Amino acid sequence: MLFTITGKHVNITDAIRIRAQERTEKLPKYYSGINQVEVLVDGQGGKISVEIIARGEHSNVFVATETGEDIP
């Protein structure tokens, strides 16, 4: 599975990268056809927004977003 993480207005530390990889490694448990996961972290305006885009076979795309005060 191809994994990419991108930060906008925030530096992606090793801890953030490891946490995101640990969380997204579980996705094939729910849909085995996932072959690419992209994580976008935006830290603009004092809030942290995380968007996860999972792409699978047959052009299936799954998107999840979350906004909060800090990265868990």
Secondary structure, 3 states (H helix, E strand, C coil): CEEEEEEECCCCCHHHHHHHHHHHCCHHHCCCCEEEEEEEEECHHHCEEEEEEEEEHHHCEEEEEEEECCCC
